[in-house]
Amino acid sequence: MSDKKKLVVVVTNGLDNERSSVAWSVANGGIASDFEVTMFLVSSGVDWVRKGAADAARLNPLDPPAREMIDGIINNGGTIMCCPPCAKVRGYDQEDFIDGVQFAGSVAMLEKVRQGATTLSF
């Protein structure tokens, strides 16, 4: 188990809600602040990592483009977990998502909580 502080960011909102943009921004800030960051995407939050979906999304004009923030998580050691039932109810399979996204349910996310992660929900 790592000695780094852990942060789990739960994203429940999709491409039409500015709170999601805040979630990606906070998660990137966590990585920059040396947190071990896990994103847990549920409900319409899974839409963020569907191939092509976030490429044009930019809900807050002062934030970087959404795809840039998502890539920041993946490229800087963060983890993005996508709830399998939430994806399946929308007709998505693993191959519908960008590289680096893991299909993982609540048990995997709760293991991070068990290890002392702070959780934030957007």
N, C-alpha and C positions, 0 to 999 in steps of 0.2 A: 504494500500500500504506500502510495506517494505521500510525502510530507507537505505537499502543496495544499493550499486551501482549495476546496472544491465548490463549484457553483453549478447548479442545474437551473436552466432557464426553460420553462414550459411555455410553449407557444400554442395557443388555442384559436387564434384568429388568423384569417387568411389574407389574401392579397388586397382586400378592400378595407383593411383596418389599420390605421396608423400605429396602433399599439404594437403591431408586429414589427414595424420598423424600429421601434424603441427596443424591442427584445433583441434584435440582431445587433443593434448598437451597444446595448449593455453587455451582451455576450462578448463582442470584440473588445470592449473595454476591460472585461474580466481577463481575457487572454493577455492583453497588454499590461495588466496589473499582476501577472504571474499566477492567476487562478487556473486550475484544471477545469475547463468548461465543457459541460454536456448540454446540448440542446435536446429537448424532448418535444416532438411535434405531434399534436393530437388534434382531433376534429378537423376543421378546415385549415389548421396550421400545416398539415401535410402538403397542401398545395404549393407552399413556398419552394419545395425541392423537386417538384415535378419538372422534368426537362423542358426548358424554354419558358416556364411560367414566370420566373423572377427576372428574366432578362430585361424587360421593359418597366418593371414595377419600381416606382420611386415615390413612396407615399409622403415623405417629408422632404421638401426641397433642400433642406439644410443637411440631410444625411447623404452619405454616398449611395450610389445605386444599390439596390437590394442584392443583386447577384454578386457585387463586389464584397458586400458584408458577409454573405453566405460563404463565398470562397475564402474570405479571411478566417472564418472558423475552421474550415477544412484544411487550409494550407498552413495554419499555425498551431496545429496539434489539438484542436478541439474535436469533439465528437458530436455528430448529429444522429439522433435516434428518431425513427419514424414508427409510430404506432401501427402495427400490422392490421388490426381490425378497422382502424380509421381509414387506412389506405384502401383496403378491400371494399369497404362500403361505397367508395368513390370510383371503384373499378380500376384501381391502380395496382400494379405488381412492381416488384423490385426493379425490373428493367425500365420502368417509367421514370425513375428518379436519377438525379445526377450522381456521378461517381462520388464515393465517399460517404454516402448515406447508409446507415444500418437499419434494417428492420429489427426493432427490439421493443418489447412491451414494457408494461409498468414494473415488472419484477426487476428488469435490468436497470431502469431508472432509480427504483427504490434502493438498489444496492449502493448507488452513489450517496443517497440520503443516509443509509446505514453507516457509510464511511464518514459522515459528518458534513455533507454538502449543504450549503445554504441553497434554498430554492426560491425562485421568483417566477411569477406566472403573469403572462401577458395574453 
